[in-house]
């Protein structure tokens, strides 16, 4: 069972939780071994380093998300027996290590994400079957010994990347048979004073995107928080909804915030954990396409795309990306975003980029060349196709879940 912290610790705070946090950071080599029960400057610096390593929001504070990731570092492969538990997945660095080991041995385990889910259990069972072990999908002492003795067949994520790309190609280029979730998100650092403005703009843009997708035959679903906070548990619930829907893609939209009023521009994010050398290649592709199309059409500052381990990106099984469409704290960005015609441009850019995501290199066009009319014309060229992630196909997998990314 995952461990939760129901409050946020920051510089100057004290108590037993601070000692625990310091101990975990020391175990990672990020902090000295000096006993401490006060959140001092050295601890803040260590927290920032940990957040940077793990693809989290870097704010030097330990809230529920950072604490949960710290707690995952307690475990190393062999410390405990790993088993699939529906509804209460085991999670930790030991699961990352198991997934990486199975992948290097040539077994499909889905995404390397630190969660012991169905795909990891299936991959482990396949390994046990191939090597004459009891096929119970449990990583206990005997299975661990076998994993340790064997030499890797391949190394890195190339097999997963090829499987994911193959799945995208198999889905076909026609958007009319796709299921896409558009998530109305909030930046994790958004102050309450800017929440209402952010909600209004992001919701309006999401509805414009959904309308254009709907006109192409896409089944578009809008998800959102309760508009009271950027609650991490709600984010996980929205990821679960997208998985249960068997969506082909998830596109999250938000407005960023900075205390520096000069900060401006758009940035895109996809699942990636550089600490464990894993990322979603298809998520990265989708994020890059959408980022470039928006920049080409609007002239907004390009802050490029980046790997993150935010729950909405980590826990979704399909290619997913998070788009910060500007800074709510920037007068320049807000002047653009409050213009309905600019929001139309962004909506069209996202639909066009999504179509390009499914095109082969031979069918694709240069960034900024396709428009909404071209997309509708292409619908007449491409036959509708039921892909593996389509709810009507009967395939229990969703998006890239069965083959990873």
N, C-alpha and C positions, 0 to 999 in steps of 0.2 A: 504494500500500500504506500502511495506517495505521501510525503510529509509536507504539511502546509504551515505557513507562518501567517498569522492574521494581522500583523502590523508591520510597519516599516521602521528600520533602524538607520540612524544617520549620525553624523559627527556630533559628539557630545553626549550621546545616549550611553547608558550603563546597564549592567545586569548580567544574569547568567547566560542569556542568549548571545551576548557579545563575546563571552569566553568561548562558547561553542563555535561561533563564526570564525574567531581568530584561530582556533585549533584546526579547523578545516582548511583555512588558507595557508597555515603553516605546513600542513601535510602536502600541499601542492607546491611548496617552495616559493610562495609569494609573500611570506611574512616571516619575521624572525620568531624565535621560540619564547620570547618574553611573555610571561603570563599577563593577561590584561582583561579587565571587565569594563573598560571604558572605550568607547568608539573614538579613537584618536586619529591624527592625520596619517600615520603610517597604515592604519587599518583601512582608512578611506582609499589610500593609494592602492593597496592590495586588492580591494574590492573592484576598483576601476580596472585594474589589470585583468582580474578574473572575468569581468563582464566583457572586456575587449576580446579576450581569448575565446569566450564561449558564444559570441555573436548576440549579446544582450544589449539592452539600452544602457549606455555608459553614463551613470549619474553618481557613482560612489555611494549609493544607498542600498541597503539590503531589505528589499520588499519580498512579497510572496514568490515572484518569479526567480529572483536571484537566489533566494534561500533554497528553493526547490532544486535548482541546478547545482548549488553547493552540496546539497544532501546527496545528489546522485554520485558525487565524486568519492563517497565513502567506499564504494564497492569496486573490487577488482575481480576479474574472472577467476573463479575458484573459491571466492569468499562465501558463496551461498549457492544453493541449488536453484536453477532457473527453470521456470515452467510457465506455460501459457495460462493466464487467469482471465477469462472473459469478463469485461467490465471493470477490471482492476489490474491493468497490465503492470508487470514488473518493469522498472525503468532504472537505468544507472549506467555508469561507465563500464561495468562488467558486461552489460548487454551490448553496448557498442563494440567491445572487444570480441564477443562471440559472433556478432553479425559480420564484422570484418574478417574474422578467421574463416567462417563458412563461405563468404564471398570469395576469398582468396583460394579456397579449395574448389571453387567452381560451382557452388550451390546457390540457387536463386533464393534470396531471403527478403525481397522487397527492398525498401529504403533502409539504409544504415542510419538509424535515428535514435537508438538507445532504448526503444520500446520493444518488449518481447510480445509481439503481436502474432496474428495468425500466420503471416508469411514467414516469420522467423521460426515458428514452431514447425511449419511444413518443411522448411529448408533443413532444420535440424533432424527431423524424422527421416528425410531423404538421405542425409549423411549417415544416420544410424543404420538404415537399411543397406546402404552400399558397403558398409564396413562391418556387417555381421553383429551389430549391437542390438540390444532390446529397443524396439521402435516405439518409444513412449513420448517422444518430443520433449523430454526432460534432460537438461544439462546437469548431470550428476557426476560423481567421481570417475566412473568408467568411460563415459562419453568425453569428459575433459581430458583424460589420459590419451585417448585416441586422437583428439584434436591437437594435442601437444606434440605427439609423435610424428604426425604427417607433415610433409613439406608442401607449401602452397603450389598450386598449379598456375595461378595467375596472381597478380598483385594490382591493387588499385581498383577504381570503380568502373573500368572500361566495360566489363560485361553488363553491368546495370545500365550504363549509358546507352549501349547498343540495344538492349531490350526495350528501354523506354522509347527510343527513337523509332524502333520497329513498331511499337504499339501506336504511336502517333500516326505513322504512315498507314497502318492497318485501319485506323479510324476513318480514313478517307478525307478529302478536302472540303466536302460539303458541310457548311455550318448548320444546315437545316435539321440535322439529326443530333445536334450536340445539346448537352445540358450544362449550363454555366451558372455558377453562383457569383453574385456581385455583393460583396460585403461592405456595408457602410460602417467604416471603422473610425476609431479615434486614436490619435497619436498617444503613445504611452506617457508622454510628458506634458500633455495638454492641460494648461491651467483652466480652472472652472470658469474664469472670466471670459474665456474665448470659446467655451464649449458650444453655446447656442449658435454662434456665427458659423463655426465649423460644421455643426450638424445640418444646418440649413443648406449650405453650399454643397456638401458632400452628398446629402440625400437627393438634392435636385440633379446633380451630375449623374448619380447612380440610376435615377429614373430615366434620364435621357439615354444612357447606355443601354438599359434594359429595353427601352422602346425600340431602339435601332436593332438590337439583337432579335427582338420579337418579330420584327418585320422581315427578317431573314429566315425565320423558322426556328431559331434557337429557343429552347425552353430556358428562360432566364428567371432565376430566383433571387430575391433580395433578402439579405440577412443583416441584422444590426444588433447592437447592444441595447440595453434598456434606456439609453440616453441619460444615464446618471453618472457613469464613470467608465473608464477604460478597464473594466474588470477582467482579470486574467481567466477566472473560471468561466465567465460568459464567452470569452474568446475560444476556450476549449470546447464549449458546447456548440458553438457555431462551426467549428472544425468537424465535430462529430456529426452535425446535421449534413454538412457537405458530403461526408463519407457515406452516410446512410442513404443519401440521395443518389449516390453513385455518379456524382457530377464529373464531367470531363475536365473542367477547369474551375479554378477559383480566382477571382480578381478582387482584391481588397482596395478600397479607396479611402484616403485620409488626408488631413491637412497637418503639416508639421508645425512646430513652434520653436522659437529660439529667443533667448533674452537679448540677443544681438539683433537690432532692427534692420541691419544691413543684410542679414542672411536671407537668401531667396533662391528659388529654383525648384526643380522637381527631381525626385530620386525614386528608384525602384528597388525592391528587395525580394529575395527568393531564399528558400531554405538552404542553409549551408553552415557547416560547423568545421572551421579550419583546424580547430584543436584535434578533431577526430578525422580530418581529411575526408570529409564527406559533404556532398552537396547535390542538389537536384539539377541535373543538366537541362531537363526540360523546363523547369521553373526559371532557370537562368536565361534560357532562350526566350521564353515568353516575356520576362521582365525587360530584357534588352530590346525586343521588338517594340513593345509598348512605349518604353522610354524614348526610343529614337523617333518613333512616329509623332509623339506629342511635341517633342522639341522641334522637329522639322516643320510642323504646322503652326506652332504658336510662337516660336522664337524664345521660349522661356529658358532660363539657365539650366544647363544639363549637369546635374550632380551625379549622374551615372547610376549603375545598379550595384548592389552589395549583398553579400551573404549574411543572413541572420537566422537565429534559432527561435524566433518568436513562435508562440504556440500555434497561431493560425497557419504558419508556414510549416512548422515541424510536424504537426499532428494530422494535416490533411494528406490523403493518399493520392490525390491527383496533382498534376502540375499546378502550382499556386504562386501568386505574386502579390506584393503589397505595393501600392503606388501612393507616395506622398505627392500630391498635385501642386504643392506650393506651401508657403509659410503664411499662416494666419497672422503672424507678427510682422509680415512684410507689407508695406503700403503698395509696393510695386506689384507683388503677386496678387494682392487682394483687389487691386484695380482691374486686373485681367479677369479674375475669377468671378467678380460680381457682374461682369458683362456676359449676358446670356449667349451671345454669339461665340465668345471664347469657350464657354462650356460646351457648346455644340461642336466646336473644333476638336476639343479633347475627347468627347464622346465618339466622334467619327474616327479619330486616330486609334482609339482602343478597339473598335470593331474591325477596322482595317488590319491592325496588327494581329488580332486574333485570327483573321482569315489567313494572313501570311504564315502564321504559326503552323497551319495545316498544309501549306503548299510545299511541293517539292522545289528544289533549287531551280529546276527547269521552268516551273510554273510561276515562280515568285517574281515580284517587281521590285524596283529600287524603292528605298524609303521615301515617303512623301508622294509617290506617283499614283498609287491606287486611291480611289475615293469610294464613297458609299454606293454610288450608282454602279461602279465596277463590280462591287461585291454582289449586288443583286443580279448583275448580268452573269456572274460566274455560277450562281445557283442553277442557272439553266444549262450550264456546261457540265456540271458534276452531278452524277446520279446520287440520290440519297442512299445512305449506307448505314446499317446498324453495326456499330462498333462494339468492342468488348466491354466498354464502360457504359453502354447504353442500358437503362433499366429494362428495356423490352427484350434484351438479348438473352436473358436468363443466366448470364455470366455473373457469378458472385463477386468477381473482382470489380474494383472501381478505379478509373483513371489508370495510374501506373502502379497500383498496389501490388498486383501479382508479380510484376517483373522489376519493380524498383525504378530508380532514376539515377 
